[in-house]
Amino acid sequence: MLVTDLPLVQPDPLEVLASTTGIVRHARDVRIDSGAIERFVASFGGTTPEPPAWDTTVHFQDDAPGGEDRIAGWVLALDALNFCFWSTSSSRWLIEWQGKTWNGYMALAAALSRAAAEGYPLWDPAWLRSITPELAQHILRPVAGSPEIPLPALRYRHLKELGEGLEDRTAADLLREASGSGIALIREVLRRFPSFRDVAIGPDGTPVHFYKRAQILVADLAGALTGTDLGTFHDRHLLTAFADYKVPQVLRELGILVYSDDLTARITRYELVPAGSRVELEIRAATIWACELIRQELAKTGTPLTAQEIDWLLWTTGQDLPTTSAPYHRTLTPFY
């Protein structure tokens, strides 16, 4: 049964749920199946699924004095570049690090860990301000024979923007000034760094807030700095899902997202879905609301997962989808 109504959710401090509600209600090509949500929740059998832990094999670690501050800056750089890892060809951007070959998001984490090991201080605002396109390209250099990372010029600009936006502050300073509030940190990140302002204009001319990378920054900092005051946020439960291209693919595999025949055909042909188009907004808005409705259904069973924990479970599942799964949508964008 397709969802025909959406509950009002409060509080919604970033207005992500409120601003995407109209997109979902009036969607023509993407719908949410409430029955599939109920079946998915029932599959846990009353147990509480454990979101995966932060992967320390590929993410930067630093136990030396001042290490927490450097980790915070490294994670900020990671999420400044955390977008668009798919390829328009059969070849993917690949990274070698510590004897392994990585692709996708994990390749980005590996590349930045490699850069830190090579002495590049990704957490230093002055260094970021001085970065050149050539140095950014070197940091993200692929395995010989594989293509470069998509949108390389944007990634250089995002790194440079970090240094300019931080001015005389560090990422750790921003965390301390947020006083344990992920929402306060997100608002400061949006104020300082334009590339994190993931806001589209809906068909009715009103702004639609997604804030994928700004929200995932809080979740990643919490993961990277687990057990520390710097990585503790009292309002993480207010984060929504992180609308990207992998989570909707998983939701579609589960039958939770239902695409029109026309959209299905476009995605099957690997046709680009333009950023900011009606269809792209429908996919992203439905992803956010599907995760929110899963959260609400889980809460009824006494399973108190947050929307971002559900997102992480789904994203991790997406790394091992069968080859017969329908492909994800392709959108060239710096937002996911």
C-alpha positions in Angstrom: 0.0 0.0 0.0 1.4 3.3 -1.0 1.9 6.1 1.6 -0.7 8.7 1.1 -0.1 10.9 4.1 2.9 12.0 6.1 2.9 12.7 9.8 4.0 16.0 11.2 7.4 15.5 12.9 8.6 17.9 15.6 11.1 19.0 16.3 12.6 19.5 12.8 15.2 22.2 13.4 16.8 22.0 9.9 13.4 21.8 8.2 14.5 18.8 6.2 11.3 16.8 6.9 9.0 19.8 6.6 10.5 21.1 3.3 10.5 17.6 1.6 6.9 16.8 2.6 5.3 18.5 -0.4 7.7 16.8 -2.8 6.6 13.3 -1.5 2.9 14.1 -1.3 2.8 15.3 -4.9 5.4 12.9 -6.4 4.7 11.5 -9.8 7.6 9.1 -10.3 8.6 7.9 -6.8 6.3 6.5 -4.1 6.7 4.9 -0.7 5.2 1.5 0.0 4.0 1.3 3.7 3.5 -2.5 3.4 7.2 -3.0 2.5 8.2 -0.9 5.4 6.2 -3.1 7.8 7.7 -6.2 6.3 11.2 -4.8 6.6 10.7 -3.9 10.2 9.1 -7.4 10.9 12.3 -9.0 9.4 14.2 -7.9 12.5 12.0 -10.2 14.6 11.8 -7.8 17.6 15.6 -7.6 17.9 17.5 -4.3 17.7 19.8 -4.2 14.6 23.3 -2.9 15.4 24.5 -0.1 13.1 28.0 -0.8 11.9 30.9 0.6 13.9 33.3 3.2 12.6 35.8 1.5 10.3 39.2 2.1 11.7 41.0 0.2 9.0 40.6 2.9 6.4 39.7 6.1 8.4 42.4 8.2 9.9 43.4 7.5 13.5 45.6 9.6 15.8 46.4 8.6 19.4 49.1 11.2 19.9 48.5 14.4 21.9 46.2 16.7 19.9 45.0 13.7 17.9 41.3 14.4 18.5 41.7 17.9 16.9 43.5 16.4 13.9 40.8 13.7 13.5 38.1 16.4 13.6 39.8 18.3 10.8 40.4 15.2 8.8 36.7 14.2 9.0 35.7 17.7 7.9 37.9 17.3 4.8 36.5 13.9 4.2 32.9 15.2 4.1 33.8 18.2 2.1 34.8 15.7 -0.6 32.1 13.0 0.1 30.2 13.0 -3.1 29.9 11.4 -6.6 32.0 8.2 -6.7 30.2 6.5 -9.6 31.6 6.3 -13.1 30.1 7.0 -16.5 32.1 4.0 -17.8 32.8 0.5 -16.7 36.0 1.7 -15.0 35.9 3.1 -11.5 38.3 5.4 -9.5 40.5 3.1 -7.5 42.9 3.8 -4.6 45.7 1.7 -3.2 46.4 2.0 0.5 48.1 -0.4 2.9 48.2 -3.2 0.4 44.6 -3.1 -0.6 42.6 -1.5 -3.4 39.6 0.6 -2.5 36.7 2.1 -4.6 33.8 4.4 -3.9 33.6 6.3 -0.6 36.1 3.9 1.0 38.6 5.0 -1.7 38.2 8.6 -0.6 38.8 7.7 3.1 41.9 5.6 2.0 43.2 8.5 -0.1 42.9 11.0 2.7 44.5 8.6 5.2 47.3 8.0 2.7 47.7 11.8 2.5 47.9 12.2 6.2 50.5 9.4 6.4 52.5 11.3 3.7 52.6 14.4 5.9 49.8 16.5 4.3 48.0 18.3 7.2 44.4 18.2 6.0 43.3 19.7 9.3 45.4 22.8 9.0 43.4 25.9 7.7 46.5 27.7 6.5 47.7 24.6 4.6 44.2 24.2 3.0 44.2 27.8 1.9 47.5 27.2 0.1 46.5 24.0 -1.7 46.9 23.9 -5.5 44.9 21.9 -8.0 48.0 19.9 -8.7 48.4 18.9 -5.0 44.7 18.1 -4.7 45.1 15.9 -7.7 48.1 14.2 -6.2 46.3 13.5 -3.0 43.4 11.8 -4.9 45.7 10.0 -7.4 44.2 6.7 -8.5 45.7 3.3 -9.2 47.6 3.3 -12.5 45.1 2.7 -15.3 42.0 3.7 -13.4 40.3 7.0 -14.1 40.6 10.1 -11.9 37.9 10.8 -9.3 34.8 12.5 -10.8 34.5 16.3 -10.6 38.2 16.9 -9.5 38.0 20.7 -9.9 35.1 20.9 -7.5 37.0 18.8 -4.9 40.0 21.1 -5.1 37.7 24.1 -4.6 36.0 22.4 -1.6 39.3 21.8 0.1 40.4 25.4 -0.4 37.0 26.6 0.8 37.6 24.9 4.1 40.7 26.9 4.8 39.0 30.1 3.7 35.9 29.4 5.8 37.8 28.3 8.9 39.9 31.5 8.9 41.7 31.4 12.2 39.6 28.5 13.6 40.0 24.8 13.4 37.3 22.1 13.0 37.9 21.2 16.6 37.2 24.8 17.6 33.9 24.6 15.8 33.0 21.5 17.7 33.8 23.0 21.1 31.9 26.1 20.3 28.9 24.0 19.3 28.8 22.6 22.9 27.7 19.1 22.0 24.9 20.2 19.6 25.1 18.6 16.2 22.5 21.1 15.0 24.5 24.1 16.1 27.6 22.6 14.4 25.6 22.1 11.1 24.4 25.6 11.2 27.9 26.9 11.6 29.2 24.7 8.8 26.5 26.0 6.5 27.3 29.6 7.4 31.1 29.1 6.8 31.2 26.7 3.8 28.8 27.4 0.9 29.6 23.9 -0.6 27.6 22.3 2.2 24.4 24.3 1.5 22.5 21.4 0.0 19.2 23.3 -0.8 17.2 22.9 -3.9 14.2 24.8 -5.2 11.0 22.8 -5.4 8.4 22.9 -8.2 6.4 25.5 -6.2 9.4 27.7 -5.9 10.1 27.0 -2.2 13.4 25.8 -0.8 13.9 22.1 -0.2 16.5 21.3 2.5 18.6 18.1 2.3 21.9 19.0 3.9 23.3 15.5 3.2 27.0 16.2 3.7 26.5 18.6 6.6 24.4 16.1 8.5 26.7 13.1 7.8 29.6 15.2 9.1 28.0 15.1 12.6 27.5 11.3 12.3 31.0 10.8 11.1 32.5 12.9 13.8 30.6 10.9 16.4 31.9 7.7 14.8 35.5 8.9 14.5 35.6 10.4 18.0 33.5 7.8 19.8 33.9 8.0 23.6 35.2 11.5 23.6 33.6 14.8 24.7 34.4 16.2 21.3 32.4 13.5 19.5 29.4 13.5 21.8 26.3 15.2 20.4 23.1 15.3 22.5 20.8 15.9 19.6 21.9 13.4 17.0 18.4 11.9 17.1 17.3 15.1 15.2 19.3 14.2 12.1 17.4 12.8 9.1 18.6 10.2 6.6 21.4 11.3 4.3 19.8 11.5 0.8 22.3 10.1 -1.7 22.2 7.5 -4.5 23.0 4.3 -2.7 20.3 4.3 0.1 17.4 4.8 -2.4 18.8 1.9 -4.4 18.6 -0.3 -1.3 15.1 1.0 -0.5 14.0 0.1 -4.0 15.5 -3.4 -3.7 13.5 -3.8 -0.5 10.3 -2.7 -2.3 10.0 0.4 -0.1 10.6 2.9 -2.9 8.5 2.3 -6.0 9.5 4.0 -9.2 7.3 4.7 -12.2 7.9 2.7 -15.4 9.4 5.8 -17.1 11.9 6.4 -14.3 12.8 2.7 -14.1 13.6 2.7 -17.8 15.7 5.9 -17.5 17.7 4.5 -14.6 18.1 1.1 -16.3 19.6 2.9 -19.3 22.0 4.7 -17.0 20.5 8.0 -18.2 21.7 11.0 -16.2 19.1 12.4 -13.8 19.7 16.2 -13.7 20.5 17.7 -10.3 17.6 19.7 -9.0 15.1 18.2 -11.5 11.7 17.1 -10.2 12.6 13.5 -10.4 15.8 13.9 -8.5 14.0 15.8 -5.8 11.4 13.0 -5.6 14.1 10.3 -5.1 15.9 12.3 -2.4 12.8 13.4 -0.6 11.3 9.9 -0.6 14.6 8.5 0.7 14.4 10.8 3.7 10.8 10.1 4.4 11.1 6.3 3.9 13.9 6.2 6.6 11.8 8.4 8.9 8.8 6.1 8.5 11.0 3.1 9.1 12.2 4.8 12.3 8.6 5.4 13.4 7.6 1.8 12.7 10.6 0.5 14.6 9.8 2.7 17.5 6.4 1.0 17.7 8.2 -2.3 18.3 10.4 -0.8 21.0 13.4 -0.5 18.8 14.7 3.1 19.2 16.9 3.6 16.2 17.5 7.1 14.8 17.0 7.9 11.1 20.7 8.3 10.7 21.4 4.8 12.2 18.8 3.4 9.8 20.5 5.2 6.9 23.9 3.7 7.9 22.4 0.2 8.1 20.9 0.6 4.6 24.1 2.1 3.1 26.1 -0.7 4.5 23.7 -3.2 3.0 24.1 -1.5 -0.3 27.8 -2.4 -0.4 26.8 -6.0 -0.9 23.7 -5.9 -3.1 23.4 -8.8 -5.6 24.6 -8.0 -9.1 21.0 -8.5 -10.3 19.8 -5.5 -8.3 18.5 -2.5 -10.2 21.1 0.2 -10.6 21.2 3.5 -8.7 20.3 6.8 -10.3 23.2 8.8 -11.7 23.3 12.5 -10.9 26.4 14.7 -11.3 26.3 16.8 -8.1 28.6 17.9 -5.3 25.9 17.2 -2.7 26.1 13.4 -2.7 
